[in-house]
Every structure is written in structure tokens, then in C-alpha cells.
């Protein structure tokens, strides 16, 4: 009865890209990509704004993790090596990527 139902998944005409704001699906030529996210023409500006805000949060999180070592000599010289030894546990903890960073990088 309904001819519209015959378009199955995998069909070349099937809209496959989903806008991250309105979650509607679009054909590839109607959707725009920015740093790993997709948005339709109507929501692209908002998506870019959200993505940049997310990125700023990630940068801030990373800066916070490495801030305790700012100005410290952690080079391969004798002083740097001594500092690395003393701060071993803290450096390891800071190297663990925060949850926001990992979710950001998964989609990047
Ligand atoms: Zn949209």
C-alpha cells in the first residue's frame, strides 16, 4: 500500500548524517562538519559555538592538571631528574586524561 516504506536502510537515498542539535537526519550535502561534529545548516553556528565552548573547557581542565608543575624544572638535567623522581606520583596523576577530555577526543 505505502510505497514510501520501501526505502530500507543502506539505500543510497537514505539520509545518513544526523545533526547534533536537532537530531534530524540529513543528506551529506545538507550537513556540515566541524571538529568531528555534524550539524544542519540551521544549527551549524550553534554547533560551532558549543564545540568551541567544550574545547575551552577541555583546555582549562588540562591547564588545571599541569598547573602544579608550572615553573618547575622537569628536564633531563640532574635537577629536572630529581624533581621528576620526587613528583613521580603527581606527574602520573596529571597524565591521566580527565573524563571530559577523553570524551572530547573520542569524537575529534
Ligand atoms: Zn539541526
Boltz pocket constraint, residues with backbone or C-beta under 6 A from the ligand:
constraints:
  - pocket:
      binder: B
      contacts: [[A, 19], [A, 20], [A, 21], [A, 22], [A, 23], [A, 24], [A, 39], [A, 40], [A, 41], [A, 42], [A, 43]]
      max_distance: 6.0
